[in-house]
Amino acid sequence: MTTVLLVDDHSLLRSGLATLIESTGDLHVVGQAADGEQALAVALECTPDVILMDLSMPIVDGVEATRNVLAALPDTKVVVLTSFSDRAQVERALQAGAIGYVLKDADPQDLVAAVRSAAAGHAPIDPRVARALLPSAKVSSPTDQLSAREIEVLRLIGKGMANKQIGRALGIQENTVKAHVGSIFRAIGVTDRTSAALWARENLPDD
């Protein structure tokens, strides 16, 4: 029988989790705590195999609680159960020693599977969380493909100016403006002037 400690400041959620876990037959809830400070005290008392740990809690948050519990009970497995999936939160929790990270909107059976997996020494991590852990890559913006002049032209398109007006405003030939407009359309993925104007208004900061 795998013993589980539930740590969350919402009693309704703890109650629902307890009902789910007790329905399995091979998992048993041995304690509950409403904050990170209680988590350590209850964990020392019942020495659970797995702790489902919320991150955002009063008094002591889940990251600090994870660190404190594992310092005292290094064999206990902590699975973070939270609404947060951003990279910084994930990294803080895992650095504190959590073995798994599951989001609160996970399917109930996935949560149960995560508890069993953690008890077996594996690292259950929600796929959405795993994506947050991937090395960050610079996402290319369409404007990266535009020259400074083309951005100027696009900004004026956004202001509703015709090619002739843009040419006069920038001191260039109308044919040159037309060439720039064609390149702009291809870069930002539009096929008409109205769409380009809307794109410019939404994506180009005011100068």
C-alpha positions, -999 to +999 in steps of 0.1 A: +000+000+000+014+034-010+008+061+016+000+096+005+001+130+022-021+158+006-008+194+010-031+222-003-047+252+013-081+245-003-100+220+019-124+212-009-096+201-033-080+180-006-113+163+001-117+155-036-082+142-039-086+121-008-118+105-023-100+098-056-069+083-040-089+061-015-109+047-044-079+030-059-073+002-036-035+005-036-031+041-024-040+054+010-042+090+023-024+091+057-025+128+063-035+163+051-020+197+055-032+232+046+002+250+043+039+243+040+045+245+077+019+219+085+032+198+057+065+192+075+049+185+108+024+160+093+050+144+071+073+138+101+044+122+119+031+099+092+062+094+069+043+091+036+057+075+006+044+103-017+034+139-010+011+158-034+023+193-029+006+226-039+030+255-046+010+286-038+002+284+000+002+307+030+030+308+057+054+285+038+050+279+001+053+245-016+088+250-028+102+257+006+080+230+021+094+205-004+129+215+005+122+211+043+104+178+040+131+162+019+158+174+042+141+154+070+126+126+049+149+121+019+131+088+008+097+106+005+087+114-031+072+148-037+049+154-067+039+190-072+002+195-079-005+230-090-020+254-115+014+268-125+032+256-156+057+284-163+093+275-166+105+294-134+080+277-112+088+243-126+125+248-121+122+261-086+101+230-076+124+205-092+155+222-078+139+219-043+138+181-049+103+174-063+103+142-084+072+150-104+050+179-115+013+176-124-012+203-132-045+205-113-066+202-144-050+168-152-073+138-158-079+121-124-065+088-137-034+106-149-030+120-113-034+085-098-008+072-123+016+100-113+014+090-077+021+054-085+049+064-108+065+086-082+063+058-056+081+035-080+109+061-083+100+075-117+095+112-125+059+119-136+058+152-154+028+166-173+037+170-210+027+207-208+052+211-180+079+192-199+075+217-228+082+245-203+114+228-194+128+226-229+156+250-237+141+283-246+145+293-282+141+327-297+108+327-316+112+345-349+089+374-355+077+383-390+092+418-384+126+401-382+123+395-419+116+432-427+141+459-433+139+491-414+125+508-445+098+481-449+088+485-413+084+523-420+062+514-450+042+489-430+036+514-403+023+540-428+000+513-443-014+509-409-022+546-409-042+541-440-018+558-464-018+549-501+015+540-520+018+575-535+014+591-501+039+567-485+064+575-513+060+612-506+063+608-469+095+587-472+110+605-502+110+573-524+095+564-557+060+548-558+073+518-576+098+513-548+069+514-523+051+488-543+081+465-542+083+470-504+046+463-500+050+429-519+078+419-496+058+430-465+028+410-475+049+378-479+067+384-446+036+389-425+015+364-443-013+386-457-026+391-492-043+425-491-038+460-478-066+459-452-051+428-435-016+444-436-030+476-420-047+456-392-015+436-387+005+467-384-018+483-358-017+451-337+020+443-339+040+475-345+045+497-315+037+534-320+067+554-329 
